[in-house]
Amino acid sequence: MPRQPLPVAAAFALFAVACGGHFEVPVPVLAAPTTAPTPSDPATITLPIAIALSKIRAQLDSVFPPADSLDRAKCTAVGGLVCHQYLYRRDTLELRASGDRVTLQTHLRYRAAVGLPGVGGIASCGFPPEAMKRADVRLATTLYWRSDWRLGSRGTNVSTTLSDRCEVTLLHVDATALVKRIIDGQSEDLRHEIDSLLPTVADLRGAADSLWQLSQQPMSLDSTDTVWLTLSPESVSLAPLIGSSSAISTALVLTARPRVSVGAKPDVKPQPLPSLTLARRSSGIHVPVEVELPFADLSQKVTTQLSADTAGKGLNVKEVKIWGVGDTAVVMVGLEGKVNGSLYLLGRVSFDSVSRAVLLSDLRYTLESHDMMTRIKSTLGAGRIKGAIDSATGKGRLAVGEQLDSLKSRLNYELNRSLAPGVRLAGSVNDVRFSRLYTTPTAFVLRVILDAEAVILVQ
């Protein structure tokens, strides 16, 4: 289209430029985005935990051994009667879990000798040549998480059933009721034992606190300690217990607001482990991360590049400023020397998933800047300035692939560590995917999502 005649003021400015001096190019006016970017969802780090029933069974074997013989004193203490001897052998403990309910069952074979109040003498059964008598013991309890992050039990009940009666035909006495009191006493001891034993089987406070403290510490993503990942945790909780045929499963769930920043190490004030709450069950690790490319940092890099390129040519680059509005990047080049003023270029900002770079594409001078460059009598031409800007930004590509690799590598490292004695974290990052690119008043921001899997191993 034909070029419009220059206003008188503009013509005067150009005449002044031709003779040396200061020039003014208007700053591009860009409309701000109509809507602000929606906040990213919090990162959800779900770490499944499986507590093997065999671990509980092993503990119960120590308090309810497969075979034992009680002397007169112990036997009387258990049964609350005159007991001379009680000996038992039990089968394997059958331990099952369903939901938050755990049941235990075992079969006993026993022999006993008890005093007979009011009758005198001793009644016994199950001694050779007679076969040992049989009994069944059943226990059921409901599991829950205590406020101290330990496994607890409530509503525990135990019952015993004597399959064989303890009859002493010589004295015409049936001692079944007396023997049942002994076995009931033994089962009651077992109920107390399991209520006190379970908190020692699963104590996750150490693991939760270790993970909480770790997630608060900024993590360096480069060798110069200038790029930092800060998770900024918001909560940590435990999922409800679910039992199966072999284990009791739960999960440690951490929510956070991670971001990547450039510059000095972020200052973080450590917070204590919050009170235990229950989380809804979820799966996997999904970490949205905001990777910031600060305008100030980019501007400094381009300024250094252009200043070196134009040194000693009579027209020097004093400073370069880069900023963005929506998907548009603005580059200001401040000149000094034969003339003084600022030129402006506009370009599009996008993310290339193949090269994993933020692109500043189609960098073009504004009309006023283009006109001004054609009138500046200097070896510093428009092509040279644009070439230097491209060179400083990697041909217009702000590479973030290395940062994403460092981010993935660091999270892989953090997902494989000891959290507490006997508790270990094991996992890996599966994918790093692009979500969106937007601008803020201070930076280009790349939002990516890391998908990972990890488990907490309770040994």
HELIX and SHEET records of a PDB file:
HELIX    1   1 VAL A    8  ALA A   18  1                                  11    
HELIX    2   2 LEU A   53  VAL A   63  1                                  11    
HELIX    3   3 ARG A   72  GLY A   79  1                                   8    
HELIX    4   4 THR A  176  VAL A  201  1                                  26    
HELIX    5   5 ARG A  205  GLN A  216  1                                  12    
HELIX    6   6 PHE A  295  THR A  310  1                                  16    
HELIX    7   7 LEU A  367  ARG A  375  1                                   9    
HELIX    8   8 ALA A  382  ALA A  392  1                                  11    
HELIX    9   9 GLY A  401  GLU A  414  1                                  14    
SHEET    1   A 4 GLY A  21  HIS A  22  0                                        
SHEET    2   A 4 VAL A 339  ASP A 352  1                                        
SHEET    3   A 4 THR A 328  GLY A 337 -1                                        
SHEET    4   A 4 LEU A 315  VAL A 325 -1                                        
SHEET    1   B 4 GLY A  21  HIS A  22  0                                        
SHEET    2   B 4 VAL A 339  ASP A 352  1                                        
SHEET    3   B 4 ALA A 357  TYR A 365 -1                                        
SHEET    4   B 4 ARG A 397  ALA A 399 -1                                        
SHEET    1   C 7 MET A 219  SER A 220  0                                        
SHEET    2   C 7 VAL A 227  THR A 230 -1                                        
SHEET    3   C 7 ARG A 259  VAL A 262 -1                                        
SHEET    4   C 7 ILE A 285  PRO A 294  1                                        
SHEET    5   C 7 ALA A  43  ALA A  52 -1                                        
SHEET    6   C 7 ALA A 247  ALA A 256 -1                                        
SHEET    7   C 7 PRO A 233  LEU A 238 -1                                        
SHEET    1   D 7 MET A 219  SER A 220  0                                        
SHEET    2   D 7 VAL A 227  THR A 230 -1                                        
SHEET    3   D 7 ARG A 259  VAL A 262 -1                                        
SHEET    4   D 7 ILE A 285  PRO A 294  1                                        
SHEET    5   D 7 ALA A  43  ALA A  52 -1                                        
SHEET    6   D 7 ALA A 247  ALA A 256 -1                                        
SHEET    7   D 7 ILE A 242  GLY A 243 -1                                        
SHEET    1   E 4 ALA A  67  LEU A  70  0                                        
SHEET    2   E 4 CYS A  83  ARG A  90 -1                                        
SHEET    3   E 4 ARG A 101  GLY A 115 -1                                        
SHEET    4   E 4 GLU A  94  SER A  98 -1                                        
SHEET    1   F 4 ALA A  67  LEU A  70  0                                        
SHEET    2   F 4 CYS A  83  ARG A  90 -1                                        
SHEET    3   F 4 ARG A 101  GLY A 115 -1                                        
SHEET    4   F 4 ILE A 122  CYS A 125 -1                                        
SHEET    1   G 5 ALA A  67  LEU A  70  0                                        
SHEET    2   G 5 CYS A  83  ARG A  90 -1                                        
SHEET    3   G 5 ARG A 101  GLY A 115 -1                                        
SHEET    4   G 5 LYS A 133  TRP A 145 -1                                        
SHEET    5   G 5 LEU A 151  LEU A 162 -1                                        
SHEET    1   H 2 GLU A 167  VAL A 168  0                                        
SHEET    2   H 2 VAL A 173  ASP A 174 -1                                        
SHEET    1   I 7 MET A 219  SER A 220  0                                        
SHEET    2   I 7 VAL A 227  THR A 230 -1                                        
SHEET    3   I 7 ARG A 259  VAL A 262 -1                                        
SHEET    4   I 7 ILE A 285  PRO A 294  1                                        
SHEET    5   I 7 ALA A 443  VAL A 458 -1                                        
SHEET    6   I 7 VAL A 423  THR A 439 -1                                        
SHEET    7   I 7 ARG A 417  ALA A 420 -1                                        
END                                                                             
